[in-house]
Structure formats: C-alpha cells, structure tokens
Amino acid sequence: MNISKEAKIYIAGHRGLAGGAIWRKLESSGYQNLIGRTSKELDLTDRDRTFQFISEELPDVIVDAAARVGGIQANNSFPAEFLSENLQIQTNLMDAANKYEVDKLLFLGSSCIYPKFAMQPIKEDSLLTGALEPTNDAYAIAKIAGIMQVQASRRQYGRHWISAMPTNLYGPGDNFHPEHSHVLPALMRRIHEAKINNLPEVVIWGSGTPRREFLYVDDLADACIFLLNHYDSPDTINVGVGSDVSISELAKLIADVVGYEGLLSQDLSKPDGTPQKLLDVSRINSLGWEARTSLDDGIDKTYRWFLENEANVRNK
C-alpha cells in the first residue's frame, strides 16, 4: 500500500498553500519524481489541455490540491465562479485520471462541506444531513461533488482514490489579502499593518464569537502523505487538530505574536458565517496520525515567514 519513492506524483495546485506544503513534504521525505504546473502553464479548467497533460505524463499518483479558494467575503461575493471553476478543475482532472487509469488519487476538500448546524465536533457521516452555510454553499457543493466523484470512480473502476477534508488551513505560502483571504492571514496582515502604521484600532469582521479550528499547513501535508500510504476507503476522512478558538481569541493571539497593543473591535454589520466548525478527528487519530503544531507555534512560524517574504506574498 505504501507509495514507492520512485512513483511519479502530480501535485495539482503545487504553488498554493496546501499544494506547496505537500510538495515540500514529499520532497523532504525522499519522493523525487514530482510533477507540478502553474495555472499559466496548465489551466485545469481547459478540459482538452488537462487530458493532453495527463496522457503525456501518465502519473502514478495525483494529489488534487487545485482550487479557487477564498475567505467569507470572496465566497459570498463570487459564488458562481467558486462553483463553476472548482467543478471544472476537479471534473476535468478526475475524468482524465480515469481515462488514463491513474490508480491512486487524493482529493482535498474542505470542512465547509458539512451542514451549518452540524453536531459538534463534526463527524464524517454528517455530510448531506442538513443545510449548508449560505456564504460558502457554492464552494461546498463543488467539493461535495468531488467526494462523490471519488466514490463513483472507486465503485465503477476499482480505483484506490481517497478524499480528505481539512479544517481551516494557514501557514507559509498563504494569501494575505486583508479582505479576500481567509480569516487568519487576513487578520495577520491587518494587525501587522496597524502596528507599523501606529493605528489605534483594528476592526474584526462580525461578532468575534464564531469558533474555528486551524491546522498548520505542514501538518496537513504530513497527513496527506500518511493517508496516501495508510488509508484506502470510499469514506472521506477529516484532517484537523480537534480543538478550536473564537475569532476574538484568534485576533488576540495574532496581536500578541505581532506585538500590536491597540484596540481590537468588532464590525457587527459583517457576516459571522457558521457559528462553530470543529472537526471530529477520531478516525484519522485512530489510524495513528495527529497534528503536531500548536496554534501559538503555528502563528509564530507563519508571521516569521510573512516578515521574511512580505514583498512577495500572495495578496489578491
């Protein structure tokens, strides 16, 4: 079941947050036959080009970490693009993988696939048991379709494909746009700029009461390689840390790391999103994997990376 160190592995989205970390982890673990293409080199929404690429490369393993992603503002503002582009990317890639008989594939989804009011912590079998959070339901539906395609391909073709649902990710390589990125890097950017500009206040969107779980992206990468080598089931599997914090607590943690001493206030006109989104990680823990990086350490590592790469960080 273990993947050979000589296996040809294509990481779709290898320049993104998750894909970049997976690439680094595979490389450091001795997997040297890695394939990656930027979105300019290979547009995965182009079906013909995607099929051509897979037919030419014939990878042994595909890790699908490619997606159009964004925070609550971006998801709420561009639902049509989030639905359409993500469906195209994953459908084209999986259809091509089926045509050219790629036996092993890992599809990365998102914890937003689960119902808005799912029982906490969220077990994998809560999928499709209730209504989704409206601010990111388009993205969630695309990811749910990806899970279904993995399961259908296993059933119809006997593939050893799996899907994993990570919780909120953060770390080196993240998008630090102050409005369109996810909550942790957005807050980090805004709090950092407030510090260097001596601003007296940073406004946090929403009430600050929603609770979120955060997984350091290098831990996700470690989990992905673990799952590729130790998991083979049609059932999706959660990847997280098993604990969460409120958005207000998160902002305070970031302010402490950044060294910002101003006021943290709330803008109640902004949406909160799901009240709580904590994953039940007992399934992956029972297989022998657990997250290693504490939130304090992860925020510190992320901020250090941000400072070292501030001129070149993603900001769109």
Helices and strands as residue ranges (DSSP letters): E 9-12, H 17-28, E 34-35, H 47-57, E 61-64, H 72-77, H 79-99, E 104-108, G 111-113, G 124-126, G 134-136, H 137-157, E 160-166, E 168-170, H 183-196, E 201-205, E 211-212, E 214-216, H 217-230, E 237-239, E 245-246, H 247-258, E 263-267, E 276-277, H 282-287, H 295-308, G 310-312
